[in-house]
Amino acid sequence: MAKFCLLFFLILFSRFNKAPDHNNGFESVDQTSSLPSGWSFQAPNYNSIKLDSITKYEGKYSLSIENSIEFNTPQEVGNYFNVKADETYSKEVGSIELRGFMKMDEIGGDYAGLWLKLEAEDGQLAFVDIKHVDTHDWAEYRVKLPYSKKIKEIAYGGILAGVGKVWFDKFRLYKDGKPMYNLRRIAPKKAHLDTSYLNGSGITNIQINAKNITNLAIVGQVWGFLKYHHPYAGSGEVNWDAELFKILANTLKCNNLRELSHSLEAYIDSLPKVKKCDDCRILSSSKVFMAPDYGDLFTRKLLSESLTNKLKYIQQNRSIKQNYWVKKEPSLGYPLFVNEKSYDQMLFPDTGYRLLSLFRYWSIINYYSPYREITEYNWNQVLKDFIPQFVATENAKQYTLATLRLIATIKDTHANIFNNYPTLESIKGKYRVPFRSDFVEHKLIVTGYRTDTLGIQGKVKIGDIIVSINGQRIEKLVKRYLPITPASNYDTQLRDLPWNYLMRSNDEEMQFVVKRNGMVIKLNIPTLKSKSTYTAPKQKEKGPYYLIKDQIGYVNAGRYLNSELALMEKMFAKTKGIIVDLREYPSDFMPYTFASYLKSFKSMFLKWSTVEYSSPGTFVITDSAYNGPSKNGESYNGKVVVIVNSDTQSQGEFTTMALQSSPNVSVIGSQTAGADGEVSTIVLPGGIYTRISSKGVFYPDNSPSQGTGVKINRIVRPTIKGIMGGKDELLEKAINILINN
């Protein structure tokens, strides 16, 4: 009996003194999600995060993250804990250290690593992560932060920002070198755990008529407004996608606007009451760069006065310190749309999920796009126009095309469908022809060959004017594909049309009619499976910078590196002028290095606008960018000509704006891509991944580069004659300008 009591006591003692299981080795699995129990996930695609029973450091599992495309949104796995204050952790001195094992496979684009965050009651105290790239076998990594008595929460985990695959295993947390056990886990948000509508929304057979379109547009506006303004909707404690389906189930029964208002008001009344906010500030109009647009919510034309007043109260008393659906990027401040589910398993989402796709995208643009006002049409009208399209789609192809048309309305070259989406790829065609074509002088002409052309040069000649493809006139094909070619302007749409549609097919042969020297020629061209790389005829590989006629310096931004700036300065010291060619995406960041070399003074070259997170839809100028003078005090005194065209995009346009701040710089070429600023990823039901320009970039005079492109001093375009002669007419024009000046 004594032995039995002793054994019982030892078992009981061991249970009370056993360190809590924080699942740091991912051994405990949630059976619903097949992911580690207790862990939280922040990613545009949860399906890229998986347990791995084959590749592991120890135990049964490791956790992996794998990306084949860059989301522009880091994917994180995290363990979150409250700290229980006691004598062990109450000292001011000391450190918190995270140790974990990591294995990497071809990490590129950005990095993979471990992260550690400490938070106090009033916000983040400290954050650190380690950044690694390339391929490495299992190894232990450590990150450390100083300890403080203010710490109330500790979070740690792994991150992948970029492409490749990373595995994590065996995380441990230490205080002054000793394991930390006195932690209470913070459970993952209910929005992530809720799977009640995972297999379907239950919303089908919506009749398309004027009443239903109006009602659905209001539902979409109310749902999106609450998502970003109501504390409960933004808390993560409710699956806001599922709430849409509940709202739809009730409002679809409404016969008129009075009944709709009553139903929406009853739903809002069912939510936790919004507390009055005494410190919710209203920005003065002088600080607002772009004001929010609430559509029909506050016009008092469609909604009842009672519902309008309740929505207005929520808007005036919004108090969301951190919205579960939107995260402020810590260094540059642009929004990251985290925790949205992509529902990849739905090859063709049902009606409710298709409306979710439309409402999610519309709401993000309405409240977080710095360029909302330059969309092709009024954004509130876009919502009404696309409701019938999203409801009426009958298959995956129609849904994909409706989504692509919606994306195209925001006039943003950063926006498209980027994840080699299978349905879209089947629409475009899995094969490509072995030559390149571009629009020149309003005609589609052959401009280059694939590097291994298999004798195609004997059939197709540079400068051939393409009249028709597979029996369809080029004019007709352009008209067909323009609505599904997202871009900021017409020039950039024409840039993308050949690569995305015209030169592709699902057949192993394509029929072309071309004009050559006045003759009409019919050609049957075999197609190739693999993606093609092209080379222009007589193209010569030269260095990133060199001298032209010993008096003009030439810089190819696509190959230039800042590490070579000092050597380049010496080479260009006695030149008459410099040509900066920005027709390729810059290989290095030039605005504060090379651009400063051209200036003898410091000046502003652009402004940034960012959403005011306390008031979604409001945008303010948050910062300005300055460059110059040259570090060594010896700025370049000659003339500088910058060459641009529709291939000049994003960082290329940013760089052009930086160079233009010097008075000795002029820009020649044609309209640029008109897509500047940081980029955020949006995921939509069915596994569609798109992006938007999410931080505004403006000239010092507040004029945008978005849409219109950068300011150009002299329009210069290539000609068919010049291309047939193998000439680079823009480069020749730049040389001529510098020599004659």
KOLFI-733382 format. One line per 10 residues: number of its first residue (from 0); their letters; for each residue x, z, y of C-alpha. Coordinates in nm, 3 decimals. Example, Ala and Ser with C-alpha at 12.3 -4.5 7.8 and 13.67 -1.06 7.14 Angstrom:
0 = AS = 1.230,0.780,-0.450  1.367,0.714,-0.106
//
This chain:
0 = MAKFCLLFFL = 0.000,0.000,0.000  0.283,0.090,0.239  0.452,-0.243,0.164  0.126,-0.428,0.232  0.080,-0.250,0.570  0.439,-0.324,0.664  0.396,-0.692,0.574  0.070,-0.712,0.774  0.240,-0.548,1.072  0.535,-0.790,1.057
10 = ILFSRFNKAP = 0.301,-1.093,1.042  0.096,-0.960,1.333  0.411,-0.878,1.530  0.555,-1.223,1.470  0.233,-1.387,1.593  0.230,-1.187,1.914  0.599,-1.252,1.977  0.616,-1.614,1.865  0.709,-1.856,2.144  0.411,-2.069,2.244
20 = DHNNGFESVD = 0.409,-2.421,2.103  0.449,-2.656,2.398  0.467,-2.958,2.165  0.804,-3.051,2.313  0.885,-3.252,2.003  0.546,-3.432,1.994  0.467,-3.297,1.647  0.107,-3.202,1.727  -0.118,-3.508,1.758  -0.458,-3.546,1.925
30 = QTSSLPSGWS = -0.669,-3.723,1.663  -0.890,-3.899,1.920  -0.618,-4.060,2.129  -0.335,-4.061,1.868  -0.109,-3.923,2.141  0.070,-3.587,2.167  -0.164,-3.290,2.210  -0.142,-3.117,2.547  0.057,-3.389,2.719  -0.067,-3.582,3.022
40 = FQAPNYNSIK = -0.011,-3.949,3.091  0.009,-4.144,3.414  0.025,-4.517,3.359  -0.152,-4.842,3.440  -0.173,-4.900,3.067  -0.194,-4.608,2.825  -0.162,-4.853,2.538  0.208,-4.894,2.616  0.263,-4.523,2.532  0.278,-4.447,2.161
50 = LDSITKYEGK = 0.401,-4.200,1.902  0.678,-4.342,1.683  0.736,-4.209,1.331  1.025,-4.450,1.260  1.257,-4.420,1.560  1.295,-4.047,1.634  1.559,-3.787,1.704  1.412,-3.513,1.486  1.085,-3.404,1.326  0.797,-3.640,1.256
60 = YSLSIENSIE = 0.761,-3.824,1.587  0.917,-3.937,1.911  0.718,-4.070,2.207  0.785,-4.424,2.330  0.694,-4.627,2.638  0.732,-5.004,2.627  0.676,-5.262,2.901  0.715,-5.637,2.887  0.612,-5.683,3.252  0.690,-5.483,3.565
70 = FNTPQEVGNY = 0.383,-5.289,3.675  0.536,-5.170,4.005  0.386,-4.837,3.901  0.605,-4.594,3.704  0.465,-4.486,3.368  0.502,-4.113,3.307  0.444,-3.869,3.023  0.427,-3.509,3.137  0.391,-3.148,3.031  0.232,-2.927,3.299
80 = FNVKADETYS = 0.247,-2.545,3.313  0.153,-2.249,3.528  0.430,-1.994,3.574  0.338,-1.634,3.499  0.523,-1.421,3.749  0.709,-1.121,3.604  1.044,-0.950,3.641  1.220,-1.221,3.439  1.145,-1.500,3.683  1.108,-1.317,4.014
90 = KEVGSIELRG = 1.467,-1.355,4.129  1.545,-1.591,4.415  1.870,-1.712,4.261  1.911,-1.916,3.947  1.805,-2.254,3.820  1.546,-2.434,3.610  1.688,-2.692,3.373  1.520,-2.957,3.159  1.698,-3.087,2.851  1.570,-3.377,2.646
100 = FMKMDEIGGD = 1.679,-3.658,2.420  1.631,-4.021,2.513  1.701,-4.360,2.355  1.679,-4.685,2.554  1.645,-5.051,2.462  1.710,-5.318,2.727  1.582,-5.117,3.022  1.580,-5.341,3.328  1.399,-5.405,3.654  1.419,-5.038,3.744
110 = YAGLWLKLEA = 1.500,-4.742,3.517  1.406,-4.490,3.250  1.475,-4.118,3.268  1.369,-3.754,3.256  1.193,-3.582,3.545  1.139,-3.221,3.653  0.905,-3.098,3.926  0.849,-2.753,4.077  0.538,-2.678,4.283  0.423,-2.392,4.506
120 = EDGQLAFVDI = 0.066,-2.315,4.610  0.102,-2.530,4.924  0.268,-2.830,4.765  0.577,-2.967,4.595  0.896,-2.761,4.622  1.140,-2.991,4.451  1.155,-3.300,4.235  1.441,-3.465,4.051  1.473,-3.744,3.799  1.763,-3.919,3.634
130 = KHVDTHDWAE = 1.781,-4.296,3.625  1.932,-4.501,3.345  1.926,-4.869,3.247  2.046,-5.101,2.969  2.060,-5.002,2.598  2.177,-4.662,2.469  2.135,-4.473,2.143  1.995,-4.119,2.126  2.168,-3.880,2.364  2.079,-3.555,2.539
140 = YRVKLPYSKK = 2.013,-3.568,2.914  1.973,-3.280,3.158  1.818,-3.233,3.502  1.834,-2.911,3.704  1.666,-2.763,4.011  1.723,-2.433,4.195  1.469,-2.160,4.118  1.241,-2.001,4.378  0.991,-1.715,4.367  0.740,-1.953,4.526
150 = IKEIAYGGIL = 0.711,-2.157,4.205  0.358,-2.159,4.066  0.374,-2.470,3.850  0.643,-2.647,3.651  0.606,-3.001,3.519  0.849,-3.217,3.328  0.857,-3.526,3.114  0.980,-3.883,3.079  0.940,-4.193,3.289  0.977,-4.570,3.262
160 = AGVGKVWFDK = 0.977,-4.780,3.580  1.051,-5.137,3.485  1.073,-5.330,3.160  1.215,-5.247,2.818  1.149,-4.961,2.577  1.242,-4.593,2.590  1.194,-4.312,2.337  1.179,-3.938,2.420  1.217,-3.637,2.191  1.297,-3.265,2.183
170 = FRLYKDGKPM = 1.229,-3.152,2.542  1.331,-2.793,2.627  1.305,-2.592,2.946  1.563,-2.327,3.047  1.593,-2.059,3.315  1.958,-1.974,3.380  2.052,-2.113,3.041  1.784,-1.922,2.848  1.474,-2.085,2.694  1.154,-2.043,2.897
180 = YNLRRIAPKK = 0.853,-1.925,2.697  0.644,-1.751,2.959  0.447,-2.059,3.054  0.076,-2.130,3.037  -0.012,-2.492,2.971  -0.231,-2.678,3.219  -0.468,-2.888,3.012  -0.483,-3.266,3.065  -0.759,-3.385,3.293  -1.103,-3.439,3.142
190 = AHLDTSYLNG = -1.111,-3.790,3.287  -0.839,-3.888,3.042  -0.985,-3.703,2.745  -1.342,-3.832,2.778  -1.405,-4.118,2.534  -1.785,-4.113,2.542  -1.819,-4.475,2.660  -1.506,-4.614,2.498  -1.696,-4.856,2.275  -1.940,-4.986,2.535
200 = SGITNIQINA = -2.128,-4.902,2.854  -2.479,-4.947,2.719  -2.554,-5.169,3.022  -2.677,-5.517,2.924  -2.929,-5.783,3.022  -2.931,-5.741,3.399  -3.159,-5.995,3.564  -2.998,-6.176,3.856  -3.226,-6.180,4.161  -3.196,-6.088,4.528
210 = KNITNLAIVG = -3.326,-5.733,4.473  -3.084,-5.653,4.193  -2.788,-5.804,4.378  -2.863,-5.587,4.681  -2.913,-5.277,4.468  -2.596,-5.334,4.265  -2.391,-5.394,4.580  -2.508,-5.060,4.719  -2.434,-4.886,4.389  -2.083,-5.034,4.393
220 = QVWGFLKYHH = -2.026,-4.919,4.751  -2.156,-4.567,4.684  -1.957,-4.531,4.359  -1.636,-4.647,4.525  -1.694,-4.429,4.831  -1.748,-4.118,4.621  -1.442,-4.198,4.407  -1.210,-4.171,4.705  -1.399,-3.918,4.922  -1.579,-3.667,4.699
230 = PYAGSGEVNW = -1.349,-3.386,4.573  -1.518,-3.379,4.232  -1.491,-3.754,4.179  -1.122,-3.745,4.272  -1.036,-3.429,4.080  -0.982,-3.591,3.741  -1.229,-3.346,3.590  -1.482,-3.623,3.540  -1.452,-3.971,3.392  -1.557,-4.168,3.698
240 = DAELFKILAN = -1.587,-4.492,3.501  -1.845,-4.324,3.278  -2.030,-4.194,3.584  -2.084,-4.552,3.697  -2.266,-4.628,3.374  -2.488,-4.323,3.423  -2.569,-4.430,3.779  -2.644,-4.785,3.666  -2.874,-4.667,3.388  -3.092,-4.491,3.647
250 = TLKCNNLREL = -3.072,-4.730,3.941  -3.148,-5.047,3.744  -3.502,-4.910,3.707  -3.552,-4.894,4.084  -3.803,-5.143,4.222  -3.713,-5.114,4.589  -3.461,-4.962,4.833  -3.665,-4.643,4.874  -3.647,-4.573,4.501  -3.277,-4.666,4.500
260 = SHSLEAYIDS = -3.201,-4.419,4.778  -3.394,-4.148,4.597  -3.204,-4.211,4.272  -2.861,-4.212,4.440  -2.945,-3.902,4.641  -3.053,-3.720,4.324  -2.724,-3.815,4.162  -2.520,-3.686,4.457  -2.719,-3.363,4.451  -2.620,-3.320,4.086
270 = LPKVKKCDDC = -2.249,-3.314,4.178  -2.069,-2.994,4.286  -2.144,-2.935,4.653  -1.878,-3.042,4.900  -1.751,-2.747,5.101  -1.739,-2.772,5.477  -1.391,-2.872,5.589  -1.281,-2.709,5.913  -0.945,-2.887,5.929  -1.050,-3.242,5.837
280 = RILSSSKVFM = -0.912,-3.414,6.144  -1.047,-3.728,6.302  -0.772,-3.963,6.413  -0.789,-4.082,6.772  -0.865,-4.451,6.804  -0.525,-4.506,6.966  -0.354,-4.411,6.639  -0.575,-4.622,6.413  -0.428,-4.962,6.331  -0.721,-5.065,6.109
290 = APDYGDLFTR = -1.044,-4.866,6.082  -1.238,-4.818,5.757  -1.535,-5.036,5.672  -1.813,-4.852,5.491  -2.030,-5.157,5.441  -2.401,-5.072,5.417  -2.354,-4.697,5.376  -2.393,-4.587,5.737  -2.586,-4.872,5.899  -2.921,-4.697,5.833
300 = KLLSESLTNK = -3.069,-5.039,5.753  -3.086,-5.017,5.374  -3.044,-4.652,5.274  -3.275,-4.364,5.353  -3.182,-4.136,5.640  -3.148,-3.843,5.401  -2.902,-4.027,5.173  -2.708,-4.163,5.470  -2.671,-3.813,5.613  -2.540,-3.677,5.282
310 = LKYIQQNRSI = -2.286,-3.956,5.253  -2.182,-3.896,5.613  -2.137,-3.525,5.540  -1.906,-3.611,5.248  -1.710,-3.849,5.469  -1.670,-3.588,5.743  -1.576,-3.307,5.503  -1.353,-3.492,5.258  -1.081,-3.251,5.151  -0.884,-3.403,4.867
320 = KQNYWVKKEP = -0.521,-3.294,4.863  -0.444,-3.522,4.571  -0.677,-3.785,4.430  -0.649,-3.832,4.053  -0.691,-4.209,4.092  -0.441,-4.268,4.372  -0.090,-4.135,4.412  0.125,-4.168,4.722  0.457,-4.327,4.631  0.701,-4.048,4.727
330 = SLGYPLFVNE = 0.967,-4.243,4.916  0.788,-4.539,5.080  0.433,-4.403,5.096  0.235,-4.694,4.956  -0.051,-4.622,4.709  -0.006,-4.624,4.332  -0.330,-4.671,4.138  -0.266,-4.436,3.851  -0.482,-4.316,3.563  -0.707,-4.623,3.561
340 = KSYDQMLFPD = -0.790,-4.730,3.206  -0.740,-5.093,3.111  -0.970,-5.095,2.803  -0.739,-5.344,2.633  -0.943,-5.331,2.315  -1.227,-5.517,2.486  -1.153,-5.886,2.455  -1.477,-5.951,2.642  -1.610,-5.643,2.826  -1.986,-5.588,2.827
350 = TGYRLLSLFR = -2.196,-5.615,3.144  -2.137,-5.256,3.255  -1.763,-5.285,3.212  -1.757,-5.619,3.394  -1.934,-5.453,3.688  -1.682,-5.168,3.662  -1.406,-5.430,3.693  -1.565,-5.576,4.007  -1.642,-5.239,4.165  -1.298,-5.095,4.086
360 = YWSIINYYSP = -1.117,-5.392,4.238  -1.350,-5.416,4.538  -1.314,-5.044,4.616  -0.933,-5.050,4.593  -0.912,-5.341,4.836  -1.172,-5.184,5.066  -0.992,-4.852,5.097  -0.625,-4.925,5.022  -0.539,-5.282,5.123  -0.355,-5.302,5.457
370 = YREITEYNWN = -0.466,-5.665,5.482  -0.837,-5.621,5.405  -0.931,-5.791,5.731  -0.752,-6.116,5.650  -0.938,-6.181,5.323  -1.095,-6.526,5.296  -1.446,-6.391,5.349  -1.606,-6.070,5.475  -1.519,-5.816,5.206  -1.870,-5.670,5.185
380 = QVLKDFIPQF = -2.010,-6.017,5.134  -1.752,-6.083,4.861  -1.902,-5.795,4.662  -2.249,-5.947,4.681  -2.124,-6.297,4.603  -1.940,-6.190,4.288  -2.207,-5.967,4.132  -2.393,-6.268,3.984  -2.065,-6.418,3.861  -1.956,-6.101,3.679
390 = VATENAKQYT = -2.301,-6.034,3.536  -2.361,-6.390,3.416  -2.029,-6.450,3.235  -2.090,-6.521,2.867  -1.742,-6.509,2.719  -1.383,-6.398,2.779  -1.289,-6.728,2.945  -1.567,-6.706,3.202  -1.487,-6.340,3.273  -1.118,-6.422,3.324
400 = LATLRLIATI = -1.197,-6.707,3.562  -1.444,-6.492,3.760  -1.175,-6.225,3.795  -0.918,-6.483,3.903  -1.157,-6.622,4.166  -1.215,-6.267,4.293  -0.840,-6.204,4.317  -0.797,-6.533,4.505  -1.034,-6.420,4.782  -0.790,-6.162,4.917
410 = KDTHANIFNN = -0.542,-6.439,5.014  -0.234,-6.260,4.885  0.050,-6.438,4.706  0.144,-6.104,4.546  -0.196,-6.110,4.374  -0.256,-6.292,4.046  -0.293,-6.211,3.676  0.059,-6.127,3.568  0.066,-6.001,3.211  0.061,-6.334,3.023
420 = YPTLESIKGK = -0.304,-6.258,2.960  -0.391,-6.452,2.641  -0.723,-6.587,2.764  -0.571,-6.715,3.087  -0.272,-6.862,2.905  -0.511,-7.058,2.682  -0.686,-7.190,2.995  -0.357,-7.297,3.154  -0.212,-7.446,2.835  0.063,-7.328,2.601
430 = YRVPFRSDFV = 0.282,-7.639,2.649  0.466,-7.777,2.955  0.603,-8.120,3.035  0.985,-8.148,3.055  1.003,-8.229,3.425  0.921,-8.063,3.753  0.679,-8.183,4.017  0.606,-8.070,4.375  0.372,-8.169,4.654  0.563,-8.367,4.916
440 = EHKLIVTGYR = 0.395,-8.552,5.204  0.057,-8.459,5.048  0.149,-8.632,4.722  0.253,-8.490,4.385  0.596,-8.627,4.298  0.858,-8.575,4.028  1.141,-8.360,4.170  1.351,-8.244,3.875  1.417,-8.242,3.500  1.438,-7.978,3.236
450 = TDTLGIQGKV = 1.799,-7.884,3.167  1.778,-8.037,2.817  1.544,-8.326,2.884  1.552,-8.509,2.546  1.586,-8.843,2.719  1.290,-8.792,2.952  1.495,-8.937,3.240  1.450,-9.276,3.081  1.072,-9.252,3.129  1.026,-9.044,3.444
460 = KIGDIIVSIN = 1.222,-9.096,3.766  1.280,-8.863,4.058  1.036,-8.961,4.333  0.767,-9.097,4.101  0.429,-9.037,4.264  0.185,-8.891,4.011  -0.157,-9.052,4.053  -0.349,-8.898,3.762  -0.303,-8.663,3.466  -0.501,-8.709,3.145
470 = GQRIEKLVKR = -0.734,-8.949,3.326  -0.806,-8.710,3.616  -0.707,-8.799,3.973  -0.470,-8.550,4.135  -0.714,-8.492,4.423  -0.985,-8.392,4.177  -0.750,-8.159,3.986  -0.639,-7.989,4.309  -1.000,-7.927,4.407  -1.073,-7.782,4.059
480 = YLPITPASNY = -0.778,-7.543,4.046  -0.750,-7.422,4.407  -1.023,-7.154,4.368  -0.829,-6.997,4.077  -0.487,-7.020,4.243  -0.440,-6.693,4.436  -0.204,-6.729,4.731  -0.187,-6.637,5.097  -0.202,-6.993,5.228  -0.254,-7.355,5.126
490 = DTQLRDLPWN = 0.117,-7.444,5.117  0.179,-7.170,4.861  -0.121,-7.272,4.655  0.027,-7.621,4.634  0.359,-7.464,4.537  0.198,-7.288,4.240  -0.048,-7.553,4.119  0.198,-7.771,3.923  0.367,-7.483,3.740  0.046,-7.294,3.659
500 = YLMRSNDEEM = -0.193,-7.578,3.576  -0.105,-7.941,3.642  0.205,-7.964,3.426  0.055,-7.769,3.134  -0.164,-7.850,2.837  -0.271,-7.729,2.495  -0.191,-8.075,2.360  0.149,-8.193,2.242  0.129,-8.498,2.467  0.000,-8.565,2.818
510 = QFVVKRNGMV = -0.094,-8.896,2.983  0.037,-8.970,3.332  -0.020,-9.255,3.573  0.260,-9.282,3.830  0.354,-9.512,4.117  0.715,-9.629,4.134  0.835,-9.881,4.389  0.478,-9.999,4.438  0.414,-10.045,4.067  0.157,-9.847,3.865
520 = IKLNIPTLKS = 0.300,-9.719,3.536  0.124,-9.540,3.249  0.330,-9.280,3.061  0.274,-9.068,2.752  0.487,-8.757,2.791  0.558,-8.514,2.502  0.518,-8.148,2.594  0.741,-7.853,2.511  0.646,-7.506,2.389  0.907,-7.297,2.563
530 = KSTYTAPKQK = 0.914,-7.215,2.931  1.122,-7.469,3.117  1.409,-7.429,3.359  1.485,-7.720,3.584  1.781,-7.868,3.764  1.775,-8.115,4.048  1.978,-8.434,4.003  2.342,-8.415,4.119  2.296,-8.041,4.179  2.635,-7.870,4.211
540 = EKGPYYLIKD = 2.698,-7.505,4.143  2.870,-7.354,4.445  2.954,-7.000,4.544  2.714,-6.769,4.727  2.884,-6.861,5.056  3.124,-7.134,5.166  3.233,-7.351,5.459  3.077,-7.684,5.551  3.319,-7.915,5.734  3.533,-7.609,5.815
550 = QIGYVNAGRY = 3.308,-7.520,6.109  2.977,-7.403,5.959  2.926,-7.113,5.721  2.662,-7.141,5.447  2.502,-6.845,5.270  2.273,-6.878,4.968  2.062,-6.560,4.975  1.976,-6.610,4.608  2.340,-6.546,4.512  2.480,-6.339,4.802
560 = LNSELALMEK = 2.581,-5.975,4.741  2.643,-5.712,5.008  2.971,-5.620,4.838  3.105,-5.959,4.952  3.010,-5.920,5.319  3.359,-5.821,5.442  3.521,-6.124,5.275  3.247,-6.351,5.406  3.297,-6.223,5.762  3.664,-6.319,5.748
570 = MFAKTKGIIV = 3.582,-6.667,5.615  3.320,-6.723,5.889  3.520,-6.567,6.176  3.601,-6.899,6.347  3.290,-7.096,6.256  3.057,-7.257,6.505  2.747,-7.137,6.325  2.600,-7.000,6.002  2.320,-7.132,5.782  2.128,-6.868,5.583
580 = DLREYPSDFM = 1.931,-7.033,5.304  1.633,-6.819,5.205  1.461,-7.070,4.978  1.562,-6.853,4.682  1.465,-6.489,4.633  1.747,-6.270,4.772  1.985,-6.122,4.515  2.064,-5.826,4.739  1.894,-5.641,5.023  2.022,-5.799,5.345
590 = PYTFASYLKS = 1.809,-5.662,5.635  2.038,-5.370,5.719  2.372,-5.523,5.618  2.404,-5.895,5.672  2.138,-5.894,5.947  2.326,-5.619,6.134  2.643,-5.831,6.119  2.468,-6.076,6.351  2.378,-5.817,6.618  2.569,-5.635,6.892
600 = FKSMFLKWST = 2.279,-5.396,6.956  2.018,-5.193,6.769  1.657,-5.309,6.781  1.330,-5.298,6.593  1.248,-5.590,6.366  0.917,-5.479,6.211  0.649,-5.212,6.177  0.486,-5.071,5.864  0.122,-4.978,5.824  0.008,-4.745,5.547
610 = VEYSSPGTFV = -0.322,-4.595,5.447  -0.406,-4.253,5.592  -0.462,-4.071,5.263  -0.689,-3.810,5.421  -0.919,-4.092,5.537  -0.920,-4.381,5.287  -0.973,-4.716,5.457  -0.793,-4.602,5.771  -0.450,-4.754,5.831  -0.189,-4.629,6.073
620 = ITDSAYNGPS = 0.155,-4.745,6.180  0.377,-4.505,5.989  0.725,-4.626,6.070  0.938,-4.895,6.227  1.248,-5.067,6.092  1.564,-5.112,6.300  1.893,-5.285,6.233  2.221,-5.348,6.415  2.471,-5.324,6.558  2.749,-5.448,6.332
630 = KNGESYNGKV = 2.932,-5.158,6.167  3.275,-5.261,6.287  3.147,-5.343,6.633  3.239,-5.710,6.598  2.912,-5.896,6.562  2.890,-6.266,6.493  2.863,-6.464,6.819  2.779,-6.810,6.690  2.440,-6.966,6.630  2.252,-6.893,6.308
640 = VVIVNSDTQS = 1.991,-7.115,6.143  1.766,-6.970,5.870  1.602,-7.211,5.623  1.264,-7.116,5.472  0.980,-7.276,5.279  0.693,-7.168,5.052  0.945,-7.024,4.804  1.046,-6.771,5.070  0.838,-6.472,4.965  0.822,-6.093,5.002
650 = QGEFTTMALQ = 1.181,-5.971,5.036  1.275,-6.320,5.156  1.020,-6.291,5.438  1.126,-5.934,5.513  1.485,-6.057,5.538  1.385,-6.343,5.767  1.210,-6.099,6.002  1.522,-5.883,6.007  1.742,-6.183,6.092  1.501,-6.301,6.363
660 = SSPNVSVIGS = 1.557,-5.982,6.560  1.891,-6.130,6.670  1.862,-6.370,6.968  2.113,-6.616,6.820  1.889,-6.685,6.516  1.640,-6.969,6.478  1.423,-7.044,6.176  1.349,-7.392,6.042  1.144,-7.512,5.746  0.780,-7.480,5.651
670 = QTAGADGEVS = 0.520,-7.209,5.600  0.641,-6.922,5.383  0.449,-6.751,5.103  0.288,-6.496,5.337  0.319,-6.196,5.104  0.519,-5.910,5.248  0.533,-5.535,5.193  0.543,-5.317,4.884  0.337,-5.411,4.579  0.099,-5.200,4.367
680 = TIVLPGGIYT = -0.046,-5.277,4.024  -0.419,-5.272,3.946  -0.552,-5.275,3.589  -0.898,-5.403,3.505  -1.117,-5.381,3.194  -1.017,-5.623,2.922  -0.648,-5.558,2.981  -0.609,-5.762,3.301  -0.316,-5.668,3.525  -0.299,-5.777,3.885
690 = RISSKGVFYP = -0.119,-5.665,4.202  -0.172,-5.642,4.575  0.047,-5.607,4.882  -0.016,-5.238,4.947  0.198,-5.163,5.253  0.151,-5.363,5.570  0.440,-5.543,5.739  0.407,-5.657,6.098  0.631,-5.792,6.371  0.704,-5.554,6.662
700 = DNSPSQGTGV = 0.425,-5.728,6.857  0.180,-5.639,6.574  0.146,-5.997,6.450  0.146,-6.023,6.069  0.365,-6.220,5.834  0.102,-6.172,5.562  -0.106,-6.483,5.516  0.056,-6.696,5.784  0.415,-6.634,5.679  0.711,-6.572,5.910
710 = KINRIVRPTI = 0.744,-6.722,6.256  0.915,-7.062,6.249  1.093,-7.224,6.543  1.099,-7.578,6.406  0.886,-7.726,6.127  1.098,-7.933,5.889  0.973,-8.065,5.554  1.135,-8.276,5.284  1.029,-8.640,5.247  0.975,-8.851,4.937
720 = KGIMGGKDEL = 1.250,-9.086,5.055  1.492,-8.797,5.096  1.415,-8.656,4.750  1.462,-9.000,4.591  1.798,-9.019,4.764  1.903,-8.677,4.638  1.916,-8.533,4.989  1.855,-8.176,5.102  1.691,-8.268,5.432  1.639,-7.909,5.546
730 = LEKAINILIN = 2.006,-7.831,5.500  2.102,-8.153,5.677  1.875,-8.059,5.969  2.031,-7.713,5.992  2.381,-7.865,6.000  2.272,-8.112,6.267  2.127,-7.833,6.485  2.447,-7.631,6.471  2.679,-7.926,6.534  2.479,-8.061,6.828
740 = N = 2.439,-7.718,6.985
//
